[in-house]
Amino acid sequence: MKNMFIKIFIVTFILCTLCSCKVDVSDSYAEQLDMQASAFDYEEYALLISNETGVPMTASFLESMGEELAQNLVDEIENGTYTELSWLKITGYSYHVISDILSGKINADNISDRGFNGKDSFTVSFVGDILFDPDFRPMVHAAEMGGVLNCIDAATVDYLKKSDVFLINNEFSLGSRGAPLPNKTWTFQVNPERLSLYRDMGVDIVSLANNHVYDYGPEGFEDTLKYLDEAGIPRIGAGMNLGEAAEGYYFVVNGIKVGIVAASRAEKVRFTPVATATDPGVMGTYDSAEFIKAIREADAQCDVLVAYVHWGTENTTKLDAEQKTLAREYIDAGVDAVIGGHTHCLQGMEFYNGKPIIYSVGNFWFNSKSLDSCVITLRIDNQLKTEALIVPLEQKGCETRLLTDSEERRALFSRVESYEPMGVTIADDGLISPVS
């Protein structure tokens, strides 16, 4: 330890004085011993940290942190005050981010490092369905209005662009190959050139765990994956096999790693295949076992985990019993928030074990109906405290706008509070809290 050499020197000096030994202890030798005693043993402490925290620490990395930070971490370990939050407090990076840096996983294809935003928190925002198929009313209206961004007001787009992470549900197939699935009432296919709209809107990631990504069969499905990859738009919830469909995607913001996984149980009559070990499809949660496994694997890799789920019965605020059961299973497995969609309308909200469950965010920009809509934003601070907020929107006449009038906002909030399971109160600023 760093005081060992001082102790040896003192004992030797005393013994030699007592026995009248002629030992010449010069000032330079004393200084050398003092320097040795104060030297920080990075090799020794790297091993200690590895053994006590599970982080595969190296001496070179510990040295790059600097002696003061390294000593602070060692002190917490030796004093018994160490927790995984110690990494974030001392270094500015979480346990999982430090682990990823040391293992090289930080460069994986499913991790995006967004750096630091200069604030003490960051935001992850979610919306529901969007549709760019030119044969349906929203895009017809957009052509009349001079573009999609003339149908989604600037205030909404500006808010979403300011979110550190923004996810949307990609409710269509991409490309020109394939044919509409026989006997399916609604099928959607979109020219991949329309993916530029996602960039214009500030979209960072899309979910494909829905009941329309396979509308044009296997060829359309493969093209959807291909075109999103070519556009550099991260995707979750579907893939060419179960491993790909189950894989989460991760963002590092302010030194914190947030993960998102997605799954679907939207169809009463199934047209969309569920991925298997060898076959393409969506990540299914009709039987929750595989999605629970995916959640547990993702939870082990990040600080905050969100499940984005396509489920429920369309056009009703009445919850399916499975929604309530599964939401709790997801949280028990490690999810920190459950956010649902598919029903084309807002549904109720509640908290379970302190974690928010948003049963459906409704449409974002999907049809011509007049509907309540919203953005759900998770605000995560540097202590990993996660708050949920609702930003009220209205979809009407193939346009979506942010509600700014206090009475309109309050009316929407009150409607959401009244929907089963009537588990939340919503403040005027949109902060969602459990019913006390």
C-alpha positions as CSV (number, residue, x, y, z in Angstrom):
1,M,0.0,0.0,0.0
2,K,1.1,3.6,-0.5
3,N,2.1,4.1,3.2
4,M,4.3,0.9,3.3
5,F,7.6,2.6,2.5
6,I,7.1,5.3,5.2
7,K,6.4,2.6,7.8
8,I,9.5,0.6,6.8
9,F,11.6,3.8,6.9
10,I,10.4,4.8,10.3
11,V,10.9,1.3,11.9
12,T,14.4,1.0,10.4
13,F,15.3,4.5,11.6
14,I,14.2,3.8,15.2
15,L,15.9,0.4,15.4
16,C,19.1,1.7,14.1
17,T,19.0,4.6,16.5
18,L,18.5,2.2,19.4
19,C,21.3,0.0,18.5
20,S,23.6,2.8,17.5
21,C,24.0,1.5,13.9
22,K,26.0,3.8,11.7
23,V,23.4,4.2,8.9
24,D,23.7,7.2,6.7
25,V,20.2,8.3,5.9
26,S,20.7,11.2,3.6
27,D,18.0,13.8,2.7
28,S,17.9,12.6,-0.9
29,Y,17.3,9.0,0.2
30,A,14.5,10.1,2.5
31,E,12.9,12.1,-0.4
32,Q,13.2,9.0,-2.6
33,L,11.4,6.8,0.0
34,D,8.7,9.5,0.4
35,M,8.1,9.5,-3.4
36,Q,7.9,5.8,-3.5
37,A,5.5,5.8,-0.6
38,S,3.2,8.3,-2.2
39,A,3.1,6.6,-5.7
40,F,-0.3,5.5,-6.7
41,D,-0.1,1.8,-7.7
42,Y,-2.4,1.7,-10.8
43,E,-1.8,-2.0,-11.3
44,E,-2.8,-2.9,-7.8
45,Y,-5.9,-0.7,-7.8
46,A,-7.0,-1.8,-11.2
47,L,-7.1,-5.4,-9.9
48,L,-9.0,-4.3,-6.8
49,I,-11.6,-2.4,-8.9
50,S,-12.0,-5.3,-11.3
51,N,-12.5,-7.8,-8.4
52,E,-14.9,-5.6,-6.4
53,T,-17.0,-4.0,-9.2
54,G,-17.0,-6.4,-12.1
55,V,-15.6,-3.7,-14.4
56,P,-12.6,-5.1,-16.3
57,M,-10.4,-2.3,-15.3
58,T,-6.9,-1.8,-16.7
59,A,-4.0,0.1,-15.2
60,S,-3.6,2.3,-18.3
61,F,-7.3,3.3,-18.2
62,L,-7.2,4.0,-14.5
63,E,-4.2,6.2,-15.0
64,S,-6.0,8.1,-17.8
65,M,-8.7,8.9,-15.2
66,G,-6.1,10.6,-13.1
67,E,-5.0,9.8,-9.6
68,E,-7.6,11.9,-7.8
69,L,-10.6,10.3,-9.5
70,A,-9.1,6.8,-9.2
71,Q,-8.4,7.4,-5.5
72,N,-12.0,8.6,-5.0
73,L,-13.3,5.3,-6.5
74,V,-10.9,3.2,-4.4
75,D,-11.9,5.1,-1.3
76,E,-15.6,4.3,-1.9
77,I,-14.8,0.6,-2.4
78,E,-12.6,0.4,0.7
79,N,-15.1,2.4,2.8
80,G,-18.0,0.2,1.7
81,T,-19.9,3.1,0.1
82,Y,-19.4,1.9,-3.5
83,T,-22.5,1.5,-5.7
84,E,-22.8,1.4,-9.5
85,L,-23.8,5.1,-9.3
86,S,-20.3,5.8,-8.0
87,W,-18.9,5.6,-11.5
88,L,-21.3,8.3,-12.7
89,K,-20.7,10.5,-9.7
90,I,-16.9,10.3,-9.9
91,T,-16.2,10.0,-13.6
92,G,-19.2,11.4,-15.3
93,Y,-19.8,8.0,-17.0
94,S,-22.0,5.2,-15.8
95,Y,-21.0,1.7,-14.9
96,H,-22.3,0.3,-18.1
97,V,-20.6,3.0,-20.3
98,I,-17.2,2.5,-18.5
99,S,-17.6,-1.2,-19.0
100,D,-18.4,-0.7,-22.7
101,I,-15.4,1.5,-23.2
102,L,-13.1,-1.0,-21.6
103,S,-14.5,-3.9,-23.5
104,G,-14.7,-2.1,-26.9
105,K,-18.5,-2.6,-27.0
106,I,-18.9,1.2,-27.2
107,N,-18.2,0.9,-30.9
108,A,-20.9,-1.6,-31.6
109,D,-23.4,-1.0,-34.4
110,N,-26.3,-0.8,-31.9
111,I,-24.8,1.9,-29.7
112,S,-24.9,5.6,-30.6
113,D,-22.9,8.1,-28.4
114,R,-24.6,11.4,-28.3
115,G,-22.1,13.1,-26.0
116,F,-23.1,15.7,-23.4
117,N,-25.9,18.2,-23.8
118,G,-24.6,20.7,-21.2
119,K,-27.6,20.0,-19.0
120,D,-28.2,18.0,-15.8
121,S,-30.8,15.8,-17.6
122,F,-31.6,14.5,-21.1
123,T,-34.8,13.5,-22.9
124,V,-36.1,10.5,-24.8
125,S,-39.3,11.1,-26.7
126,F,-41.8,8.7,-28.2
127,V,-44.8,9.1,-30.6
128,G,-47.1,6.6,-32.3
129,D,-48.0,5.7,-35.9
130,I,-47.0,7.6,-39.0
131,L,-48.0,6.9,-42.6
132,F,-46.2,8.0,-45.8
133,D,-48.1,5.8,-48.3
134,P,-49.1,8.1,-51.2
135,D,-52.4,6.3,-51.8
136,F,-53.9,7.4,-48.4
137,R,-55.4,10.6,-47.3
138,P,-52.5,12.0,-45.1
139,M,-50.0,12.1,-48.0
140,V,-52.7,13.3,-50.5
141,H,-53.3,16.2,-48.1
142,A,-49.6,16.8,-47.7
143,A,-49.3,17.1,-51.5
144,E,-52.0,19.7,-51.4
145,M,-50.3,21.5,-48.6
146,G,-46.8,21.5,-50.1
147,G,-45.2,18.8,-47.9
148,V,-45.5,16.7,-44.8
149,L,-43.9,19.4,-42.6
150,N,-46.7,21.7,-43.6
151,C,-49.1,19.2,-41.9
152,I,-47.2,18.8,-38.7
153,D,-46.8,22.1,-37.0
154,A,-43.4,23.7,-36.5
155,A,-43.8,23.8,-32.7
156,T,-44.2,20.0,-32.6
157,V,-41.2,19.4,-34.9
158,D,-39.1,21.8,-32.9
159,Y,-39.9,20.0,-29.7
160,L,-39.0,16.6,-31.1
161,K,-35.8,17.9,-32.6
162,K,-34.8,19.2,-29.2
163,S,-35.2,15.8,-27.7
164,D,-31.9,14.0,-27.2
165,V,-33.5,10.8,-28.6
166,F,-36.7,10.6,-30.6
167,L,-38.4,7.3,-31.6
168,I,-41.4,6.9,-34.0
169,N,-43.4,3.9,-35.2
170,N,-42.6,3.0,-38.8
171,E,-46.1,1.7,-39.8
172,F,-45.4,0.6,-43.4
173,S,-43.3,-1.4,-45.7
174,L,-40.6,0.3,-47.8
175,G,-39.7,-0.3,-51.5
176,S,-41.5,-1.4,-54.6
177,R,-41.1,-5.2,-54.5
178,G,-43.6,-7.7,-53.3
179,A,-47.4,-7.7,-53.4
180,P,-50.1,-6.8,-50.8
181,L,-50.8,-9.7,-48.4
182,P,-54.0,-11.4,-49.6
183,N,-57.1,-10.9,-47.6
184,K,-55.6,-8.1,-45.5
185,T,-57.8,-5.0,-45.5
186,W,-55.1,-2.3,-45.2
187,T,-51.7,-2.6,-46.7
188,F,-49.1,0.2,-46.8
189,Q,-46.0,0.6,-48.9
190,V,-43.8,3.7,-49.2
191,N,-41.0,4.9,-51.6
192,P,-37.7,4.8,-49.6
193,E,-37.0,8.4,-50.7
194,R,-39.6,9.4,-48.1
195,L,-37.1,8.4,-45.4
196,S,-35.6,11.8,-45.7
197,L,-38.7,13.1,-43.9
198,Y,-37.4,11.3,-40.8
199,R,-34.3,13.4,-40.9
200,D,-36.3,16.5,-41.4
201,M,-38.4,15.7,-38.3
202,G,-35.4,14.8,-36.1
203,V,-36.2,11.0,-35.9
204,D,-33.3,9.1,-34.3
205,I,-34.7,5.5,-34.3
206,V,-37.8,3.7,-35.6
207,S,-39.7,0.7,-34.3
208,L,-40.7,-2.0,-36.8
209,A,-42.6,-4.1,-34.2
210,N,-46.0,-3.5,-35.7
211,N,-48.7,-5.1,-37.9
212,H,-47.8,-3.3,-41.2
213,V,-44.1,-3.8,-41.7
214,Y,-44.8,-7.1,-43.5
215,D,-47.7,-5.8,-45.6
216,Y,-45.9,-6.6,-48.9
217,G,-44.6,-10.0,-47.9
218,P,-41.0,-11.2,-47.5
219,E,-39.6,-9.1,-50.3
220,G,-41.1,-5.9,-49.0
221,F,-40.0,-6.8,-45.5
222,E,-36.4,-7.4,-46.5
223,D,-36.4,-4.1,-48.5
224,T,-37.7,-2.3,-45.5
225,L,-34.7,-3.4,-43.4
226,K,-32.3,-2.7,-46.2
227,Y,-33.5,0.8,-46.9
228,L,-33.5,1.8,-43.3
229,D,-30.0,0.5,-42.9
230,E,-28.8,2.3,-46.0
231,A,-30.3,5.5,-44.7
232,G,-28.5,5.1,-41.4
233,I,-31.7,5.0,-39.4
234,P,-31.5,2.6,-36.4
235,R,-34.4,0.1,-36.2
236,I,-35.7,-2.2,-33.5
237,G,-38.4,-4.8,-33.2
238,A,-38.0,-6.8,-36.4
239,G,-35.3,-8.6,-38.3
240,M,-34.2,-11.5,-40.5
241,N,-34.2,-13.8,-37.4
242,L,-35.1,-13.7,-33.8
243,G,-31.7,-12.6,-32.6
244,E,-31.9,-9.5,-34.8
245,A,-35.5,-8.8,-34.0
246,A,-34.9,-9.1,-30.2
247,E,-31.8,-6.9,-30.1
248,G,-32.1,-3.6,-28.3
249,Y,-30.6,-0.3,-29.5
250,Y,-28.7,2.0,-27.1
251,F,-27.9,5.7,-26.8
252,V,-25.3,7.2,-24.6
253,V,-26.2,10.7,-23.4
254,N,-24.5,12.6,-20.6
255,G,-22.5,9.5,-19.8
256,I,-25.7,7.4,-19.3
257,K,-26.7,4.5,-21.4
258,V,-30.4,4.2,-22.3
259,G,-31.7,1.2,-24.2
260,I,-34.9,0.6,-26.1
261,V,-36.5,-2.8,-27.1
262,A,-39.7,-3.3,-29.1
263,A,-42.3,-6.0,-29.6
264,S,-45.7,-6.5,-31.1
265,R,-48.9,-8.4,-30.2
266,A,-51.2,-6.2,-32.3
267,E,-53.1,-8.7,-34.5
268,K,-56.1,-10.7,-33.6
269,V,-55.7,-12.5,-37.0
270,R,-52.0,-12.8,-37.7
271,F,-50.7,-11.7,-41.0
272,T,-47.3,-10.5,-39.8
273,P,-44.9,-13.4,-38.9
274,V,-43.1,-13.5,-35.6
275,A,-39.4,-13.9,-36.0
276,T,-37.9,-17.3,-35.1
277,A,-34.3,-18.5,-34.8
278,T,-34.2,-19.0,-38.6
279,D,-37.1,-17.0,-40.0
280,P,-37.7,-13.3,-40.5
281,G,-40.4,-11.3,-38.8
282,V,-41.2,-9.0,-35.9
283,M,-40.3,-9.4,-32.3
284,G,-43.5,-11.0,-30.9
285,T,-44.9,-10.8,-27.5
286,Y,-48.0,-13.0,-28.0
287,D,-46.1,-15.5,-25.8
288,S,-44.0,-13.2,-23.7
289,A,-41.1,-15.6,-23.0
290,E,-38.8,-14.5,-25.8
291,F,-39.4,-10.8,-25.2
292,I,-38.8,-11.3,-21.5
293,K,-35.5,-12.9,-22.3
294,A,-34.7,-10.0,-24.6
295,I,-35.6,-7.5,-21.9
296,R,-33.3,-9.2,-19.4
297,E,-30.4,-9.3,-21.8
298,A,-30.9,-5.6,-22.6
299,D,-31.3,-4.6,-18.9
300,A,-27.9,-6.1,-18.2
301,Q,-26.3,-3.8,-20.7
302,C,-27.8,-0.4,-19.9
303,D,-28.7,2.1,-17.1
304,V,-32.3,2.8,-18.2
305,L,-34.4,0.5,-20.4
306,V,-37.7,1.2,-22.2
307,A,-40.1,-1.3,-23.8
308,Y,-42.0,0.1,-26.8
309,V,-44.9,-2.3,-27.5
310,H,-47.5,-2.5,-30.3
311,W,-50.7,-3.9,-28.7
312,G,-54.3,-3.5,-27.6
313,T,-57.6,-3.2,-29.4
314,E,-57.9,-0.4,-31.9
315,N,-60.1,2.7,-31.3
316,T,-61.0,2.0,-27.7
317,T,-59.7,3.3,-24.4
318,K,-60.6,-0.1,-22.8
319,L,-57.5,-2.0,-22.0
320,D,-57.0,-5.7,-22.9
321,A,-56.3,-7.8,-19.9
322,E,-53.0,-8.9,-21.5
323,Q,-51.7,-5.3,-21.7
324,K,-51.9,-4.9,-17.9
325,T,-50.4,-8.4,-17.2
326,L,-47.6,-8.0,-19.7
327,A,-46.6,-4.5,-18.7
328,R,-46.0,-5.8,-15.2
329,E,-44.0,-8.7,-16.5
330,Y,-41.8,-6.4,-18.5
331,I,-41.1,-4.2,-15.5
332,D,-40.4,-7.2,-13.3
333,A,-37.9,-8.3,-15.9
334,G,-36.0,-5.0,-15.8
335,V,-37.8,-2.4,-17.8
336,D,-37.9,1.1,-16.4
337,A,-40.8,2.4,-18.6
338,V,-43.4,0.7,-20.8
339,I,-44.8,2.8,-23.8
340,G,-47.5,1.4,-26.0
341,G,-49.1,2.1,-29.3
342,H,-51.3,0.7,-32.1
343,T,-54.8,1.6,-30.8
344,H,-55.0,4.9,-32.8
345,C,-56.2,6.6,-29.7
346,L,-54.8,7.6,-26.3
347,Q,-55.3,5.1,-23.5
348,G,-54.8,5.3,-19.8
349,M,-51.6,5.3,-17.7
350,E,-50.4,4.0,-14.4
351,F,-47.3,3.2,-12.4
352,Y,-46.1,-0.2,-11.2
353,N,-43.2,-0.4,-8.7
354,G,-42.6,3.3,-9.4
355,K,-42.2,2.7,-13.2
356,P,-44.6,4.4,-15.7
357,I,-46.8,2.4,-18.0
358,I,-48.2,4.4,-20.9
359,Y,-50.7,2.1,-22.5
360,S,-51.0,3.9,-25.9
361,V,-49.7,7.1,-27.3
362,G,-52.2,7.1,-30.1
363,N,-51.5,8.2,-33.7
364,F,-48.9,10.8,-34.5
365,W,-49.8,11.5,-38.2
366,F,-51.7,8.6,-39.6
367,N,-55.2,9.3,-40.8
368,S,-57.8,12.0,-41.2
369,K,-59.7,11.4,-38.0
370,S,-59.9,14.0,-35.2
371,L,-58.0,12.4,-32.3
372,D,-56.1,13.2,-29.2
373,S,-52.5,12.5,-29.6
374,C,-49.3,13.1,-27.7
375,V,-45.5,12.9,-27.3
376,I,-44.4,10.9,-24.3
377,T,-41.0,12.2,-23.0
378,L,-38.8,10.5,-20.5
379,R,-36.5,12.9,-18.7
380,I,-33.5,11.2,-17.1
381,D,-31.2,13.1,-14.7
382,N,-27.6,12.5,-13.6
383,Q,-28.8,10.4,-10.7
384,L,-30.8,8.1,-13.1
385,K,-34.1,9.5,-11.8
386,T,-36.6,9.1,-14.7
387,E,-39.7,11.3,-15.0
388,A,-42.5,10.9,-17.6
389,L,-44.2,13.8,-19.3
390,I,-47.0,14.0,-21.8
391,V,-46.9,16.7,-24.5
392,P,-50.5,17.1,-25.8
393,L,-51.2,17.0,-29.5
394,E,-54.2,16.9,-31.7
395,Q,-54.5,15.0,-35.0
396,K,-57.2,16.6,-37.1
397,G,-57.9,16.8,-40.8
398,C,-54.6,15.0,-41.7
399,E,-52.7,17.6,-39.6
400,T,-51.0,17.4,-36.2
401,R,-50.5,20.3,-33.9
402,L,-49.2,21.0,-30.5
403,L,-51.8,22.1,-27.9
404,T,-50.7,25.4,-26.3
405,D,-54.0,26.8,-25.0
406,S,-54.2,26.0,-21.3
407,E,-57.9,24.9,-21.4
408,E,-57.3,22.6,-24.3
409,R,-54.3,21.0,-22.6
410,R,-56.1,20.6,-19.3
411,A,-59.1,19.0,-21.1
412,L,-56.8,16.4,-22.8
413,F,-55.0,15.7,-19.5
414,S,-58.3,15.2,-17.8
415,R,-59.5,12.7,-20.4
416,V,-56.3,10.7,-20.1
417,E,-56.7,10.7,-16.3
418,S,-60.2,9.3,-16.6
419,Y,-59.2,6.3,-18.8
420,E,-58.7,3.0,-17.1
421,P,-56.9,2.2,-14.9
422,M,-57.2,5.8,-13.8
423,G,-53.7,5.5,-12.3
424,V,-52.1,8.9,-12.8
425,T,-52.5,12.6,-12.2
426,I,-51.1,15.0,-14.8
427,A,-49.8,18.4,-13.8
428,D,-50.3,21.5,-16.0
429,D,-46.7,21.2,-17.3
430,G,-47.5,17.6,-18.4
431,L,-45.6,15.8,-15.6
432,I,-47.2,12.4,-15.0
433,S,-47.4,11.2,-11.4
434,P,-49.0,8.1,-9.8
435,V,-52.4,8.7,-8.1
436,S,-51.6,9.2,-4.4
